[in-house]
Amino acid sequence: MSAYMTILLTGAAGGVGTLMRNLLPAFGHELRLFDLRPIPGEPDAITADLADRAAVREAVRGTTAVVHLAGIAQEAPFEQILRANIEGTYRLYEAAREEGVRRIVFASSNHAVGCVPRPLDGDPPIPVGTPHRPDTFYGLSKAFGEDLAQLYWDKHGLETVSVRIGACFPAPTSVRMLSLWLSPADGARLLHAALTAENVGHTVVYGSSANTRLWWDLSSARALGYEPQDDSEEYAARLVAEQGELDPGNPAHTRLGGHFVTDPPIRPH
């Protein structure tokens, strides 16, 4: 696909959305911003709910591709997850299909496979083809999104790169995150690769930097042209000194999804 595109960025007011709306334009992309909440300093941003079919269709009209970051990013009652993450993602795909948009980059999550055991020393990295094992309703919604993407590719030829994001923050905040951290700069590199690679069909990739303590296989992401530049190891000594190494007797430390498996953060009402 063209390296320079008009991209609809949903969830543009969120944590990852804020980082990406500041970084993606450097790759030459023109962004159209969409969020449920107004975005300070962005008077042209579209403020609408994914439940509004007409607004979503108008938002995707004329775009080259969509980066779909919108939705609830924590655990919540199933009814809330259903409305925001499952039905909202379906409506976005339908609008993209109706308007002839050719590609979506879907923000999946490590929580789609959060109950998978993390690799121990000497184990191979977790393959991207590992079966879904969600750790929450939130993770379940990301598994749904990946399967929806496959359906729309098989039935309608709408391409998707599903990015199982680890933890995209300016710096890792826990020892677990040392293995899953996606630096903002690498996040933008990965999204750019996902937007511009040729013939992706439906491709699932893990989203993290080239971390020394990496738990999963980045080969499908690298096949898109992604070349991560950052490594969380520079933060390791401080975090280990503060928190200790991971405890093999703690399920929150032995599963990919971490504390989402045992005590997930709940979205406030």
C-alpha positions as CSV (number, residue, x, y, z in Angstrom):
1,M,0.0,0.0,0.0
2,S,1.0,3.6,-0.4
3,A,3.4,5.0,2.3
4,Y,1.3,8.2,2.6
5,M,-2.3,7.7,3.5
6,T,-5.3,9.3,5.1
7,I,-5.8,7.3,8.3
8,L,-8.8,7.2,10.6
9,L,-7.5,6.9,14.1
10,T,-10.2,5.7,16.5
11,G,-9.6,6.1,20.2
12,A,-7.4,9.1,19.5
13,A,-8.0,10.6,23.0
14,G,-6.8,7.4,24.8
15,G,-3.4,6.6,26.1
16,V,-2.0,4.8,23.0
17,G,-4.1,7.0,20.8
18,T,-2.5,10.2,22.2
19,L,1.0,8.7,21.7
20,M,0.2,7.6,18.1
21,R,-1.5,10.8,17.0
22,N,1.7,12.6,17.8
23,L,4.0,10.1,16.2
24,L,2.4,8.7,13.1
25,P,2.3,12.0,11.1
26,A,6.1,11.9,11.0
27,F,5.7,8.9,8.6
28,G,3.8,11.1,6.2
29,H,0.3,10.0,7.2
30,E,-2.6,12.4,7.4
31,L,-4.7,11.5,10.5
32,R,-8.5,11.9,10.9
33,L,-9.1,11.7,14.6
34,F,-12.2,9.9,16.2
35,D,-13.1,9.5,19.9
36,L,-16.1,9.4,22.2
37,R,-14.5,12.3,24.1
38,P,-13.5,15.7,22.7
39,I,-9.7,16.0,22.1
40,P,-8.2,19.2,23.5
41,G,-6.5,21.2,20.8
42,E,-8.0,19.2,18.0
43,P,-11.1,21.1,16.8
44,D,-11.4,19.0,13.7
45,A,-11.6,15.7,15.6
46,I,-14.8,13.7,15.2
47,T,-16.6,13.2,18.5
48,A,-18.9,10.3,18.2
49,D,-19.8,6.9,19.6
50,L,-19.1,3.7,17.6
51,A,-22.7,2.9,18.2
52,D,-23.7,5.7,15.8
53,R,-23.6,3.9,12.5
54,A,-24.0,7.1,10.4
55,A,-21.2,8.9,12.2
56,V,-18.9,5.9,11.9
57,R,-19.6,5.5,8.2
58,E,-19.0,9.2,7.6
59,A,-15.8,9.0,9.6
60,V,-14.3,6.2,7.4
61,R,-15.5,7.7,4.1
62,G,-12.6,8.7,2.0
63,T,-9.9,7.2,4.2
64,T,-7.2,4.8,3.0
65,A,-7.1,2.7,6.2
66,V,-8.2,2.6,9.8
67,V,-6.1,2.3,13.0
68,H,-8.7,1.0,15.5
69,L,-7.7,1.8,19.0
70,A,-11.1,2.7,20.4
71,G,-12.9,0.7,23.1
72,I,-12.6,-0.2,26.8
73,A,-9.0,-1.0,27.7
74,Q,-9.7,-2.6,31.1
75,E,-12.0,-5.3,32.4
76,A,-15.7,-4.3,32.7
77,P,-19.1,-5.9,33.0
78,F,-19.8,-8.0,29.9
79,E,-22.6,-5.7,28.8
80,Q,-20.2,-2.8,28.6
81,I,-17.5,-4.8,26.8
82,L,-20.2,-6.1,24.4
83,R,-21.4,-2.6,23.5
84,A,-18.0,-0.8,23.2
85,N,-15.6,-3.5,22.1
86,I,-17.6,-6.1,20.3
87,E,-20.5,-4.3,18.7
88,G,-18.4,-1.2,18.2
89,T,-15.7,-3.1,16.3
90,Y,-18.4,-4.8,14.2
91,R,-19.9,-1.5,13.3
92,L,-16.5,-0.2,12.3
93,Y,-15.8,-3.2,10.1
94,E,-19.2,-2.8,8.4
95,A,-18.6,0.9,7.7
96,A,-15.2,0.1,6.3
97,R,-16.7,-2.6,4.1
98,E,-19.5,-0.3,2.9
99,E,-17.1,2.5,2.1
100,G,-14.5,0.4,0.4
101,V,-11.7,0.9,2.9
102,R,-9.1,-1.8,2.2
103,R,-7.2,-2.2,5.5
104,I,-7.7,-2.0,9.2
105,V,-5.0,-2.2,11.8
106,F,-6.8,-3.6,14.9
107,A,-5.4,-3.0,18.4
108,S,-5.7,-6.5,19.8
109,S,-4.0,-7.3,23.0
110,N,-1.8,-9.8,24.9
111,H,-5.0,-10.5,26.9
112,A,-6.5,-12.4,24.0
113,V,-4.0,-15.1,25.0
114,G,-3.6,-13.9,28.6
115,C,-4.0,-17.4,30.2
116,V,-1.1,-18.8,28.2
117,P,1.8,-19.7,30.4
118,R,4.8,-17.4,29.9
119,P,8.0,-19.0,28.7
120,L,10.5,-20.0,31.4
121,D,14.3,-19.9,30.9
122,G,15.1,-22.1,27.9
123,D,11.6,-22.2,26.5
124,P,10.9,-21.1,23.0
125,P,9.0,-17.8,22.6
126,I,5.2,-17.9,22.4
127,P,4.2,-18.4,18.8
128,V,1.7,-16.0,17.2
129,G,-0.5,-19.0,16.2
130,T,-1.1,-20.0,19.8
131,P,-4.9,-20.6,20.4
132,H,-6.9,-17.9,22.0
133,R,-7.0,-18.1,25.8
134,P,-8.5,-14.8,27.0
135,D,-8.1,-13.8,30.6
136,T,-11.0,-11.4,30.9
137,F,-14.1,-10.3,29.1
138,Y,-11.8,-7.6,27.7
139,G,-9.4,-10.2,26.4
140,L,-12.4,-12.1,25.0
141,S,-13.4,-9.0,23.0
142,K,-9.9,-8.9,21.5
143,A,-10.2,-12.5,20.5
144,F,-13.5,-11.7,18.9
145,G,-11.9,-8.8,17.0
146,E,-9.2,-11.0,15.6
147,D,-11.8,-13.6,14.5
148,L,-14.0,-10.8,13.0
149,A,-11.0,-9.6,11.1
150,Q,-10.5,-13.1,9.7
151,L,-14.1,-13.3,8.7
152,Y,-14.0,-9.9,6.8
153,W,-10.9,-11.0,5.0
154,D,-12.3,-14.3,4.0
155,K,-15.7,-13.0,3.0
156,H,-15.1,-9.4,1.8
157,G,-11.3,-9.1,1.1
158,L,-10.9,-6.4,3.8
159,E,-7.3,-6.8,5.1
160,T,-6.4,-6.5,8.8
161,V,-3.2,-6.6,10.8
162,S,-4.2,-7.5,14.3
163,V,-1.6,-6.2,16.7
164,R,-1.5,-8.0,20.1
165,I,-0.1,-5.0,22.0
166,G,1.9,-5.7,25.1
167,A,2.2,-2.5,27.1
168,C,2.7,0.8,25.2
169,F,4.0,3.3,27.7
170,P,6.9,5.8,27.6
171,A,8.7,3.4,30.0
172,P,7.9,0.0,31.6
173,T,6.5,0.2,35.1
174,S,6.9,-3.4,36.2
175,V,9.2,-6.4,35.9
176,R,6.6,-8.2,33.9
177,M,6.4,-5.3,31.5
178,L,10.1,-5.7,30.7
179,S,9.1,-8.6,28.6
180,L,6.1,-7.0,26.8
181,W,7.0,-3.3,26.6
182,L,6.3,-1.5,23.3
183,S,8.0,1.8,23.3
184,P,5.9,4.6,21.7
185,A,8.5,5.1,19.0
186,D,8.4,1.3,18.2
187,G,4.6,1.4,18.4
188,A,4.6,4.0,15.6
189,R,7.1,2.0,13.6
190,L,4.9,-1.1,13.9
191,L,1.7,0.6,13.0
192,H,3.4,2.2,10.0
193,A,4.6,-1.2,8.9
194,A,1.1,-2.7,9.4
195,L,-0.4,0.1,7.3
196,T,2.1,-0.1,4.4
197,A,3.1,-3.8,4.0
198,E,1.8,-5.5,0.9
199,N,-0.7,-8.4,0.9
200,V,-1.3,-8.9,4.6
201,G,-4.7,-10.7,4.3
202,H,-5.3,-11.2,8.0
203,T,-2.0,-11.2,9.8
204,V,-1.7,-11.4,13.6
205,V,1.5,-10.0,15.2
206,Y,2.8,-9.4,18.7
207,G,3.4,-5.8,19.5
208,S,6.5,-5.1,21.5
209,S,10.0,-3.7,21.3
210,A,13.1,-5.9,20.8
211,N,13.3,-6.6,24.6
212,T,16.1,-8.7,26.0
213,R,13.5,-10.5,28.1
214,L,11.0,-10.9,25.3
215,W,8.4,-13.7,25.8
216,W,6.9,-13.9,22.3
217,D,7.8,-14.3,18.7
218,L,8.1,-11.1,16.7
219,S,8.7,-12.8,13.3
220,S,5.3,-12.1,11.8
221,A,5.7,-8.4,12.8
222,R,9.2,-8.3,11.3
223,A,7.9,-9.8,8.1
224,L,5.8,-6.7,7.7
225,G,9.0,-4.6,7.7
226,Y,8.9,-3.8,11.4
227,E,12.3,-3.1,12.8
228,P,12.1,-2.4,16.5
229,Q,14.8,-0.1,17.9
230,D,14.2,-0.1,21.6
231,D,14.9,-2.5,24.5
232,S,13.4,-2.4,28.0
233,E,16.6,-3.8,29.6
234,E,17.8,-0.3,30.4
235,Y,15.0,-0.1,33.0
236,A,15.5,-3.6,34.4
237,A,18.0,-3.0,37.2
238,R,15.8,-0.3,38.8
239,L,12.6,-2.3,38.5
240,V,14.0,-5.5,39.7
241,A,15.6,-3.7,42.7
242,E,12.2,-2.2,43.5
243,Q,9.9,-5.1,42.9
244,G,12.1,-8.3,42.8
245,E,12.1,-10.9,40.1
246,L,8.9,-12.6,39.0
247,D,7.6,-15.2,41.4
248,P,7.1,-18.7,39.8
249,G,4.5,-19.4,42.5
250,N,2.3,-16.4,41.6
251,P,-0.2,-16.9,38.8
252,A,0.0,-13.2,38.0
253,H,3.7,-13.8,37.2
254,T,3.4,-17.1,35.4
255,R,0.7,-16.2,32.8
256,L,1.1,-13.9,29.9
257,G,-1.8,-11.7,31.0
258,G,-0.2,-10.9,34.4
259,H,-2.6,-9.5,37.0
260,F,-5.5,-9.5,34.5
261,V,-5.6,-13.3,35.2
262,T,-5.9,-12.9,39.0
263,D,-7.0,-9.3,39.8
264,P,-7.9,-7.4,36.6
265,P,-8.2,-3.6,36.7
266,I,-11.9,-2.7,36.5
267,R,-13.1,0.2,34.5
268,P,-14.8,2.7,36.8
269,H,-18.5,3.4,36.2
